[in-house]
Amino acid sequence: MHFALIVSAFAAIVLSAPTSCPSGPIIQDGGFETGVTPPTSGGPWTVYNFVGASSYALSSPGSTNNGGKYAFYASCFAGPYSSGDSGDTLNQTLTTCAGYNYSITADYKFNSTDSNDCSISVQYPYKTGTGSVTIGSGVGSAGVWYSLGALFQAVSSASPLNIVFSCTNSARNYIYVDNVKVVVYSGSAY
């Protein structure tokens, strides 16, 4: 009888062994070097959640922090019929492995730092919810590339990454992002 319990417990452990992690890159075209402007659907990057009269495109050159030829930018403009808010969201589903820790870094810049009414927010999985790093346009100098970073632990093999560009109070700004990198992190994410 004891032998049967041990075998059953062993079988349960074997059956619940973790599956292998997905192979391939964690993020695709993080430097926007394909030169393809992200569509509203169907590409590695998609753009959605338009507020106000916002638009987006690629610009050249990219980040001065080891950037390449292109960077993504959002043109945040409230427009005549909005409440004063503007922005859009750049999204990609990352190929991750549940339980693994990851580091995310990105370069960003604001065309204007006259007010702190605009921001860039990088949103990533955090435990069972969402974590974020948000930088306001009043931090730093206009036209200068800066870097941001965060750590997270994936909860599935498909982790959403959102980069939200936004302005309030009818502020107008061009907000840029480049060199979005996600790599496995060997330390603790918490």
N, C-alpha and C positions, 0 to 999 in steps of 0.2 A: 504494500500500500504506500509506504513512504517513497519507494522507487517511482511509482506512477505519478505522484505529486511533483517530484523533482523533474521528471520528463515533461510533464504538462507545463510547469513553470518555465523550463528551458524552451519549450516550443513557443510559448507566448512571447518570450524575449526575442527569439529568432524572427517570429512573424512581425514584431513591431520594430525591427531594425530600420534605421533611416534609409530612405532611398537615396540614390546618387543625386548630386546637384546638377542643375542644368549646365551644359557646356556653352561656350561662346562668350562673346563680350558682354560685360555687365551693362554697359551703356553704348549706344550707337551714335556716331557722329557728334560727340560732345564738343568738338571744336568747330562744327558747322562747315568743315572743309570740303564737303561734297559740293558746296555752292548752291544747294537746292533749298529754296525758301520753304520752310515747313508748311505743309498743307493744313487744312482744317480737319482732315482725317486721312488715314491710310499710309502715313510715313512713320519713321521711327520717332520723330517729333511731330506733335500736332499742336495747333493753337485753337483755343476756344474761350468762352466766357467773356466775350467782348462787352465792355461797358463804355458808354459815351461814344465818341467818334474815334476811338483808338484804331490804330493800324499797326502793322509790323512788316519787317523786311530783314534782309541781310545787309551788312555794311562791310566795307573794306577800307583799311586793313582791320585785322582782329586785335585782340589784346596785346599790349606791349609786354605783358608778363608771359613770354614764350608763346604767344598766340600765333595763329597762322594768318591765312589770307582773309578769313571772314569772321564776323561776329553777328549774333542775332540782336535786333533791337526792337523795342516796342515804342511806338509814338503815342504817348498818352495825351489826349485832348478831350475835354469834356463835351464839346459841341454845344450848339445853341439850345438843344432840347433836353439836356440831361440835368441831373440834380447837382452837378458839379464834380461828380466822380467819373473816373476813366480808368481804363486798363484792360489787360487780357492775361491769359494763362498759357504758358508753354508746358507741354506735358510729354512724358515718355514713361513707358512701363519698363522697369529695369529687370534684367534676368538675374535673380538672386537665389540664394539657398536659405531656407528657413533655419533660424538659429545662428547663422553666421553674422559677424560684425562687419560693417562697411564704413569707409571714410568717403565723404563727398566733399569736393572742393569746386569752386567756380570763381571766375573773374567777373567783375561788374564795374560799370561806371555810369554816372549821371551826367547828362549834358548841362544841367543847371542845378545849382545848390543854393539858390536864392532863398528858398523856404524849405521847411521839413515836411512838405505836403505830399511828397512822392516816396515810394519805397519799392524795394525788390525783396521778395520773400521766397526762400527755397523751402519747400515742404516735402517731407520724407516720412517713411513709416517710423513710428516710435511706439514700442511695445504693442498695444492693441489699438492705438490711435494714430495721430499724426503729430510729428514734431516740426519745428520750423526755425529758421534763422532769418530775421527780418532786419534790413538795413535801411534807414531813412536817408533821404536825399540831402539833409542838412549835415551829414557826417562826411568830412573830407572835402576835397576840392573838385570843382567841376572839370570834367574832361580827363580825369586821372583814373587809371585802372587800379582797382583794389581786389583783394581776394577774400573769400569767406570760406568757412568749412564747418562741418558737423560730422557726428558719428551716429550710426543707427544700427539696430539689429533687425534683420529681415524676419518677417513672420510667414512668408510664403515664397514661392519661386517667381512670383510676378509682383514686384514692389512698385507702387506708383511714385513718380517724382514729378512735382509741380513747381514751376517757377512763375510766381505771380508778380506782375508789374502793375502798379496802381498809383493813382494820384487822387487827391481830394481837394476841395475848396477851389475848383476850377483851375488848379495848377496845370501847367503844360510842361512836359519833359520828354526827352528821349532817354530811355533806360536800356543799357546794353548788357549782354552776358556772353561769355566765351569760356573755352577751356573747362567745360563741365566734365569732371572726372569722378568716377566711383570705383573704388578698389577694395578688396578684402582687407580688413584691419585686424591684426593679430591680437590687439589688446581688448579691453572691455569697452563696450559701447555705452555703458551706464555709469 
